[in-house]
Amino acid sequence: MRAWILAAGLVACCTASVWCAVPETDRTSDRSRPNILFIFTDDQSHRSVGCYDEAHPWVKTPNIDHLAKEGVRFESAYIGTWCMPSRAQMLTGRLPHGIQSMRMQGEYPGSVYQPQQCPFWPSAFRKAGYSTGMIGKWHTGFDTGAGRDWDHQAVWSHVDPRQFGGYYVNQSISFNGSPPEKVDGYSTDNYTKWGVEFIQGKHRPKHKPWFLWLCYDAVHSPYTEAKRHAKDYPDADWPHPVLIEQTRWFYGSDTDEIPAAEQACWDSVPWYLLLRHGQYKYIRTLVPDEIEELYDLETDPKELVNLALDPGHRETLQEYRRRLLDELRRTKVGMMENLPRLAPD
């Protein structure tokens, strides 16, 4: 049986057991050139993976737990905490200061790099005789490396959302560098199906060892699960609202003082605080006299109607103002003492 190496950068829930999907006819006794399956997700807490002691008690990830039991489970592994930096570090094997030429460019989330200055290590596998595959989310430059780093690709490129569409459903996919084409279905299901096909020998010579970089996007915000999973955790209890902060690249006590708007903006987006509780989402932009935002996510999932402008929702707006302040106090947010004034009612 050919040896396997399975690496995981905060692994994702798969709809199939990819790790055991190689048929017997495709296995050899050459253990010096193992097949390598690297499952990667970003923005995922280890507390959402059942094989970790710190996991929430209601977490159910049996397939991932099986992978951890049969393979290697890291307890302390550190990498860039955002989607693009984590990929850049993993694909280059370098810390941020050593990743040359890669930068954000053009309309967000566009990015570029020079392959000669910023080589990705999967190309070394390709040169060594491996068939290399990349399936799923890409967020490290408009150049996806088709034909240079990868023999086979099925790419949803977050670098160009206008062409490739949004997260999760009805994405447009580029196969092997071709123009993107729309596919039906939920992203996790599609990526898993294509990954299993690659492992089983489709789109690659069966006599070669293979390396597959399988990148799931479903853990990433805005956190919309497949409909069949909507009721998977009926007993999960979180007594607090969800609070999200956008403070550009400021952290810790550096966020206590809110900078002027021109310093705080990231691609024209200023600092803001977002609170989600029940059916409503409330946004307070941290700019003086800025209009608040309130959306009913059940009746307006695309957030097209700002209810903060409707006098009929004044009480709900006031309630969510209070909820935000209560959560800032509970979590000891230093900037609370320096919040800018709200727009007049």
MISEKE-368475 format. One line per 10 residues: number of its first residue (from 1); their letters; for each residue x, y, z of C-alpha. Coordinates in pm, whole numbers, plus 32768, in hexadecimal, padded with zeros to 4 digits. Layout:
BEGIN
NUM = A = X/Y/Z | ...
END
This chain:
BEGIN
1 = MRAWILAAGL = 8000/8000/8000 | 8089/8155/7FA4 | 80CC/822D/80D4 | 7FFA/835E/8115 | 8047/84A9/81B3 | 7F1B/8574/8215 | 7F56/86D7/8286 | 7E49/87BB/8309 | 7E46/8931/833A | 7D0F/8949/8410
11 = VACCTASVWC = 7C55/883D/8352 | 7AF5/8859/82C7 | 79C7/8778/82E8 | 79B6/86A6/81AC | 7882/85F7/812A | 7951/84C5/80D5 | 7A74/8412/8178 | 7B78/8490/8084 | 7C95/83FB/814A | 7C38/8295/80EE
21 = AVPETDRTSD = 7BC7/82CE/7F87 | 7CE6/822D/7EC4 | 7C81/80E6/7E1C | 7D60/7FB4/7E4B | 7DC1/7FB0/7CDB | 7E6C/8103/7D05 | 7F48/80A5/7E2A | 80B1/8031/7E1B | 81B7/7FC8/7F17 | 828D/80FF/7EDC
31 = RSRPNILFIF = 8285/81A6/8033 | 839C/829A/7FD9 | 82B2/836B/7EFF | 8172/838C/7FC8 | 8032/8424/7F4B | 7FEB/8569/8000 | 7E93/85F7/804A | 7E9D/8751/80E6 | 7D46/87C8/815D | 7D44/893B/81A9
41 = TDDQSHRSVG = 7C41/8A26/8237 | 7C69/8B86/82B6 | 7BC5/8C4C/83CD | 7B6B/8B11/848E | 7B94/8AEC/8604 | 7C24/89A8/8689 | 7B01/89B0/877F | 7A22/894C/865B | 7AE5/8807/8624 | 7A83/86E7/8705
51 = CYDEAHPWVK = 7BDB/8648/8727 | 7C57/876C/87FB | 7C20/8773/8971 | 7BB1/88DF/895D | 7A99/8894/8864 | 793B/8902/88C1 | 7875/87DC/8950 | 7776/87EC/8838 | 7875/87CF/871C | 784E/869B/863E
61 = TPNIDHLAKE = 7967/865F/8541 | 798B/84E2/852D | 7A45/84D7/83E1 | 7B44/85D7/844E | 7B6C/8528/859D | 7BB6/83E6/84E0 | 7CC2/8496/8416 | 7D5F/8517/8556 | 7D5B/83BE/85F5 | 7DFA/8315/84C9
71 = GVRFESAYIG = 7EEA/842F/8474 | 7F9A/8550/851E | 7EEC/8656/85F4 | 7FA9/8797/863C | 7F6C/883C/878B | 8031/897A/874A | 804E/89F9/85E5 | 8055/8B67/858A | 801B/8C18/8441 | 7F83/8D58/83B7
81 = TWCMPSRAQM = 7E26/8D81/8443 | 7D79/8E0B/830C | 7D14/8D49/81D9 | 7E16/8DD9/80EB | 7F43/8DEC/81DB | 7F08/8C87/8253 | 7F0D/8C07/80ED | 803C/8CD7/8090 | 8102/8C53/81B9 | 809A/8AEC/8181
91 = LTGRLPHGIQ = 80DF/8AE8/8009 | 8233/8B8E/802B | 82A4/8AFD/8179 | 8310/8C5A/81E3 | 82B7/8D5A/82E9 | 8215/8E9A/8264 | 835E/8F5C/8251 | 83ED/8E52/8168 | 82CE/8E4C/806E | 834C/8F2D/7F5B
101 = SMRMQGEYPG = 8274/8FE6/7E59 | 8120/8F74/7EDB | 803A/9095/7F29 | 7ED3/910B/7F19 | 7E94/91C8/7DD5 | 7D66/9256/7D23 | 7C06/922C/7DA4 | 7BF0/9162/7EE6 | 7C31/903C/7F05 | 7D17/904A/7DD5
111 = SVYQPQQCPF = 7E81/8FE0/7E05 | 7FB7/8FA0/7D32 | 810F/8EFD/7D4C | 823A/8EAF/7C6F | 826C/8D33/7C53 | 83E5/8D58/7C2F | 83FA/8E1B/7D75 | 82E8/8D5D/7E28 | 82FA/8BEB/7DC9 | 81FD/8AFA/7E5C
121 = WPSAFRKAGY = 828C/89B2/7ED8 | 818B/88CB/7E2B | 824F/8912/7CEB | 836E/884C/7D86 | 828B/871B/7D9C | 822E/8748/7C2F | 839C/8755/7BC8 | 83DB/861B/7C97 | 82DD/8558/7BCC | 819F/858A/7C97
131 = STGMIGKWHT = 804D/85DE/7C03 | 7FE0/8719/7CB8 | 7E79/8787/7CE7 | 7DD9/88BE/7D7A | 7C63/88C0/7DC0 | 7B8E/89C6/7E6C | 7BCB/8B25/7EEA | 7CF2/8BEF/7E67 | 7D58/8D3D/7EFD | 7EC6/8D76/7EAC
141 = GFDTGAGRDW = 7ED3/8E42/7D6B | 7E23/8E4E/7C1E | 7F27/8D54/7BA1 | 7EB1/8C01/7C22 | 7FE4/8B46/7BA0 | 7F23/8A6B/7AAB | 801A/899A/79E4 | 8140/8A18/7AB1 | 80F8/89AB/7C16 | 7FC8/88D4/7BD1
151 = DHQAVWSHVD = 7F7B/87C4/7AD4 | 7E08/87D7/7B21 | 7D34/88EC/7BB6 | 7BCB/8935/7C0B | 7BE3/8A94/7C99 | 7AEE/8B80/7D3C | 7BC0/8CBD/7D43 | 7B63/8DB1/7E56 | 7C5C/8EA2/7DBA | 7B59/8EF7/7CB0
161 = PRQFGGYYVN = 79FA/8ED3/7D45 | 7955/8F87/7C21 | 79B5/8E69/7B39 | 79AC/8D48/7C30 | 7880/8DA3/7D07 | 7854/8D91/7E7E | 7887/8C8A/7F85 | 77CF/8B3F/7F9F | 76CF/8B1C/7E85 | 76BF/8B47/7D0B
171 = QSISFNGSPP = 782F/8B9B/7CF2 | 78ED/8BC7/7BAE | 7A18/8ADC/7B93 | 7B4D/8AEC/7AB9 | 7BC3/8995/7A4C | 7D35/898E/79F3 | 7D50/8B01/79AA | 7C18/8B15/78D0 | 7B1A/8C30/78EE | 7A38/8BF7/7A1C
181 = EKVDGYSTDN = 78F5/8B3A/79E5 | 77CC/8B30/7AD0 | 778B/89EC/7B8D | 765F/898C/7C5F | 7665/8915/7DC4 | 770E/8961/7F0F | 7885/899B/7F0B | 78E6/8891/800D | 782C/8787/7F48 | 78CC/87EF/7DFF
191 = YTKWGVEFIQ = 7A2E/8808/7E84 | 7A0E/86B5/7F2E | 7986/8610/7DF4 | 7A9E/869A/7D1D | 7BA0/8642/7E26 | 7B2A/84D9/7E37 | 7B31/84C3/7CBB | 7C9B/853D/7CB6 | 7D01/8447/7DC6 | 7C5B/832A/7D0A
201 = GKHRPKHKPW = 7D22/8378/7BD0 | 7C55/846D/7B05 | 7D18/858C/7A63 | 7E6B/84F0/7AB4 | 7F48/83CA/7A4B | 7EFD/82AA/7B35 | 8065/8232/7B42 | 80E2/8376/7BDF | 80DA/83D7/7D4D | 8001/8508/7D8F
211 = FLWLCYDAVH = 7FE6/863F/7E63 | 7E90/86E1/7E95 | 7E59/883A/7F32 | 7CE7/882E/7F8F | 7C68/897E/800B | 7B0E/89A4/80A0 | 7A61/8AF6/80C0 | 792B/8AA1/818C | 79C4/8AFA/82DE | 79FF/8C60/826B
221 = SPYTEAKRHA = 790C/8D7B/82AC | 77EE/8DBF/826D | 77BB/8C60/82FE | 769E/8BD4/822E | 7682/8A5C/8255 | 75E9/896C/815D | 7473/8956/8198 | 7489/87EB/8208 | 7568/8856/832C | 748C/8972/83A8
231 = KDYPDADWPH = 7405/88A1/84C9 | 753A/87D0/8518 | 7578/8878/8667 | 7425/88B1/870C | 74BF/8899/8868 | 75DE/8989/8829 | 75BE/8AAC/8917 | 7674/8BF8/8905 | 75D7/8CF3/89F3 | 767D/8E26/895E
241 = PVLIEQTRWF = 764E/8EE3/8818 | 7757/8EC6/870A | 7844/8FF1/870C | 792D/903A/85E9 | 7A29/9158/85E1 | 7AD2/91F0/84B3 | 7C04/92B0/852D | 7CE0/9294/83FA | 7E36/9216/8471 | 7E1D/92A2/85D1
251 = YGSDTDEIPA = 7E15/91B2/86F6 | 7E08/91AF/8872 | 7E2B/92FC/8924 | 7E70/93A4/87D5 | 7CFA/938D/8796 | 7CA0/9455/88CF | 7CC3/959D/8811 | 7C03/95AE/86CB | 7CD6/9659/85BF | 7C56/9760/84D1
261 = AEQACWDSVP = 7B87/96D7/83B4 | 7C97/9703/82AF | 7D86/9632/8383 | 7C8A/952B/83E9 | 7BFF/94DA/8291 | 7C60/939B/81E2 | 7C07/93AB/8071 | 7B0C/94C0/80C5 | 7A73/93EF/81E0 | 7A93/9499/8335
271 = WYLLLRHGQY = 7AA3/93EF/8486 | 7957/935C/84EE | 78B1/9280/85F2 | 77B5/9178/8584 | 76C3/90C6/866A | 75E9/8FA1/8600 | 74D8/8F23/86E3 | 73A1/8E64/867C | 731E/8ED9/852F | 73C6/902E/8532
281 = KYIRTLVPDE = 7520/90AF/84D8 | 758B/9201/8562 | 76B9/92C5/84E5 | 7750/93F8/8588 | 7857/94A0/84B3 | 7960/954A/8587 | 7953/969A/84D6 | 78A8/97CB/8572 | 7740/9804/8502 | 773C/96CA/842C
291 = IEELYDLETD = 75E5/962A/83F8 | 75B3/94DE/84A9 | 7545/93A5/83F0 | 743F/92A7/8457 | 73D4/9181/837F | 72CF/9072/83A6 | 738B/8F42/8323 | 7251/8E6C/830F | 7188/8F51/822A | 72B2/9002/818B
301 = PKELVNLALD = 73D6/8F0A/8176 | 748D/8FE1/8075 | 7484/910B/8164 | 73EA/91FC/806D | 7307/92BD/815C | 73A5/937C/827D | 729A/9372/838C | 7358/9476/8459 | 72BD/9577/836E | 715A/94FA/83B1
311 = PGHRETLQEY = 70AC/95A5/84DB | 6FDD/946B/8504 | 7114/93AF/8579 | 718D/94B8/866B | 715D/93D9/879D | 7219/92B9/86FB | 7335/93A7/869D | 734D/9425/8802 | 734A/92C0/8886 | 746E/925F/87A6
321 = RRRLLDELRR = 7531/9396/8804 | 7510/9326/896C | 7568/91BD/891B | 76A8/9231/8870 | 7710/9305/8999 | 76C3/91E8/8A88 | 779E/90FC/89BE | 78B9/91FA/89B1 | 78AB/9214/8B2C | 789D/909B/8B58
331 = TKVGMMENLP = 79CE/9063/8A7C | 7A8A/9190/8B0C | 7AB8/924A/89C3 | 7B93/9379/8A06 | 7B0C/944C/88E8 | 79B9/945A/8990 | 7A25/9594/8A49 | 7A79/963E/88FD | 7959/95E1/8817 | 7904/96FA/8725
341 = RLAPD = 77B0/97A1/873A | 7690/970F/867A | 75D5/97C0/8565 | 74AD/9888/85EE | 7365/97C3/85F4
END
